[in-house]
């Protein structure tokens, strides 16, 4: 008799499913090896595929993902909206008319939460043996717009980077079926 927990999973199945959920970049074979560490990598792949087909595990994973979406409020729509915000970022939103950078508190939220970093370097002048601050060099690193467009293009409704192969011509499906039927009839008469 197999003992199952409140999620209708065995302890090993639970470990497998939780490993998949903890890092979705991890493949099923790695998750299987987390649950069954003494199994060979070769058999782990086949066994992982079997586990993935189990209804109990699918239900548990789907429920956990739904709960995570509710908890975090992050779903495909959120990700797509953020990608669009990043795509629409305009450097003029953070610059003054003279080209200087506005105070960070005056930046739109999209800029404040999206930039990768800010490097500020002090520039000094040396006159008469004295060191004086001559200015600041500010480098602002924002997201890679090309990568962002690629992610937008991969969205299932956009599919900008999906290759389309068009085939033209006629396919005669009827003739092979008629020929097969005649062969069967001929065999049956023998």
C-alpha positions as CSV (number, residue, x, y, z in Angstrom):
1,X,0.0,0.0,0.0
2,X,1.4,3.4,-1.0
3,X,1.1,6.2,1.5
4,X,0.1,9.5,0.1
5,X,0.0,12.9,1.7
6,X,-2.7,15.6,1.7
7,X,-1.8,16.5,-1.9
8,X,-2.4,12.8,-2.9
9,X,1.3,12.4,-3.6
10,X,3.9,10.1,-2.3
11,X,6.8,11.7,-0.5
12,X,9.1,11.1,-3.5
13,X,6.5,12.5,-5.9
14,X,6.1,15.6,-3.7
15,X,9.9,16.1,-3.8
16,X,9.9,15.7,-7.6
17,X,7.1,18.2,-8.1
18,X,8.5,20.7,-5.6
19,X,11.9,20.5,-7.4
20,X,10.2,21.3,-10.7
21,X,8.4,24.2,-9.1
22,X,11.4,25.7,-7.3
23,X,13.3,26.3,-10.5
24,X,11.3,25.9,-13.6
25,X,14.5,26.1,-15.7
26,X,15.3,22.7,-14.2
27,X,14.3,19.9,-16.4
28,X,12.2,16.9,-15.3
29,X,15.3,14.6,-15.2
30,X,17.1,16.8,-12.7
31,X,13.9,17.0,-10.6
32,X,13.6,13.2,-10.6
33,X,17.2,12.9,-9.5
34,X,16.5,15.3,-6.6
35,X,13.7,12.9,-5.5
36,X,15.5,9.7,-6.3
37,X,19.3,10.5,-6.0
38,X,20.4,6.8,-6.3
39,X,18.9,6.4,-9.8
40,X,21.0,6.6,-12.9
41,X,20.7,9.7,-15.1
42,X,19.7,7.4,-18.0
43,X,16.7,5.9,-16.2
44,X,15.8,9.2,-14.5
45,X,14.8,10.7,-17.9
46,X,12.3,7.9,-18.7
47,X,11.0,7.8,-15.2
48,X,10.6,11.5,-15.0
49,X,8.5,11.5,-18.2
50,X,6.2,8.9,-16.6
51,X,5.8,10.9,-13.4
52,X,5.0,14.1,-15.5
53,X,2.0,12.2,-17.0
54,X,0.6,11.2,-13.6
55,X,-2.7,13.1,-13.0
56,X,-1.9,13.6,-9.3
57,X,1.3,15.4,-10.1
58,X,-0.2,17.5,-12.9
59,X,-3.0,18.6,-10.6
60,X,-0.5,19.5,-7.8
61,X,1.8,21.5,-10.2
62,X,-1.1,23.3,-11.8
63,X,-2.6,24.2,-8.4
64,X,0.8,25.4,-7.1
65,X,1.4,27.6,-10.2
66,X,-2.1,29.1,-9.9
67,X,-1.5,29.9,-6.2
68,X,1.8,31.5,-7.0
69,X,0.2,33.7,-9.7
70,X,-2.4,34.8,-7.2
71,X,0.3,35.4,-4.5
72,X,2.6,37.4,-6.7
73,X,0.2,38.9,-9.1
74,X,2.6,38.0,-11.9
75,X,1.2,36.2,-14.9
76,X,1.7,36.4,-18.7
77,X,-0.2,39.6,-19.0
78,X,2.0,41.3,-16.3
79,X,5.1,40.2,-18.1
80,X,3.9,41.4,-21.5
81,X,2.9,44.8,-20.0
82,X,6.3,45.2,-18.4
83,X,8.0,44.3,-21.7
84,X,5.9,47.0,-23.5
85,X,6.8,49.5,-20.8
86,X,10.5,48.8,-21.3
87,X,10.1,49.1,-25.1
88,X,8.4,52.5,-24.7
89,X,11.1,53.9,-22.3
90,X,12.4,57.2,-23.7
91,X,15.7,58.7,-22.5
92,X,14.1,62.2,-22.7
93,X,12.0,61.2,-19.6
94,X,15.1,61.3,-17.4
95,X,17.0,64.2,-19.0
96,X,16.6,67.9,-18.5
97,X,16.5,70.3,-21.4
98,X,20.2,71.0,-21.1
99,X,21.1,67.3,-21.3
100,X,21.8,66.8,-17.7
101,X,20.2,63.9,-15.8
102,X,17.2,64.7,-13.7
103,X,17.1,63.8,-10.0
104,X,16.2,60.1,-9.7
105,X,13.2,61.0,-7.6
106,X,11.9,62.8,-10.7
107,X,12.2,59.8,-13.0
108,X,9.1,57.9,-14.1
109,X,8.7,54.7,-12.1
110,X,9.3,52.5,-15.1
111,X,12.9,53.9,-15.3
112,X,13.5,53.5,-11.6
113,X,12.5,49.9,-11.5
114,X,14.0,48.8,-14.8
115,X,17.6,50.2,-15.1
116,X,20.4,47.8,-14.6
117,X,22.6,50.2,-12.7
118,X,24.0,53.7,-12.3
119,X,27.8,54.3,-12.3
120,X,28.9,57.7,-11.0
121,X,32.5,58.8,-11.2
122,X,34.0,61.9,-9.8
123,X,36.2,63.9,-12.2
124,X,39.0,66.0,-10.6
125,X,41.1,68.9,-11.8
126,X,44.5,69.5,-10.4
127,X,45.6,73.2,-10.3
128,X,48.5,74.5,-8.4
129,X,48.9,71.2,-6.6
130,X,45.3,71.2,-5.4
131,X,42.7,68.6,-6.2
132,X,39.3,70.1,-7.1
133,X,36.1,68.3,-8.1
134,X,35.5,69.3,-11.7
135,X,32.3,67.3,-12.3
136,X,30.6,64.0,-12.2
137,X,30.4,61.3,-15.0
138,X,27.1,59.5,-14.8
139,X,26.5,56.2,-16.7
140,X,23.0,54.8,-16.7
141,X,22.6,51.2,-17.8
142,X,19.1,50.3,-19.0
143,X,17.7,47.1,-20.4
144,X,18.8,45.7,-23.7
145,X,16.1,47.0,-26.1
146,X,16.9,44.4,-28.8
147,X,16.5,41.6,-26.3
148,X,13.3,43.1,-25.0
149,X,11.9,43.3,-28.5
150,X,12.9,39.7,-29.1
151,X,11.0,38.7,-25.9
152,X,8.0,40.7,-27.1
153,X,8.2,39.0,-30.5
154,X,8.2,35.6,-29.0
155,X,4.9,36.2,-27.2
156,X,2.5,33.7,-28.5
157,X,0.1,36.2,-29.9
158,X,2.8,38.3,-31.7
159,X,5.0,35.5,-33.0
160,X,7.2,38.0,-34.8
161,X,10.2,35.6,-34.8
162,X,8.3,32.4,-35.7
163,X,9.4,30.9,-39.0
164,X,6.5,30.3,-41.4
165,X,6.9,27.7,-44.1
166,X,4.2,27.8,-46.8
167,X,3.5,24.7,-48.8
168,X,1.4,24.7,-52.0
169,X,0.2,21.9,-54.1
170,X,-2.4,19.2,-54.1
171,X,-2.3,16.0,-52.1
172,X,-4.2,13.0,-53.5
173,X,-5.4,11.2,-50.4
174,X,-8.1,9.2,-52.2
175,X,-6.0,7.2,-54.7
176,X,-3.8,5.5,-52.0
177,X,-6.9,4.6,-50.0
178,X,-8.7,3.1,-53.0
179,X,-5.6,1.1,-53.9
180,X,-5.3,-0.2,-50.3
181,X,-8.9,-1.3,-50.3
182,X,-8.5,-3.2,-53.6
183,X,-5.4,-5.0,-52.2
184,X,-7.4,-6.0,-49.1
185,X,-10.4,-7.2,-51.2
186,X,-8.0,-9.2,-53.4
187,X,-6.4,-10.9,-50.4
188,X,-9.8,-11.7,-48.9
189,X,-10.9,-13.5,-52.2
190,X,-7.9,-15.8,-52.1
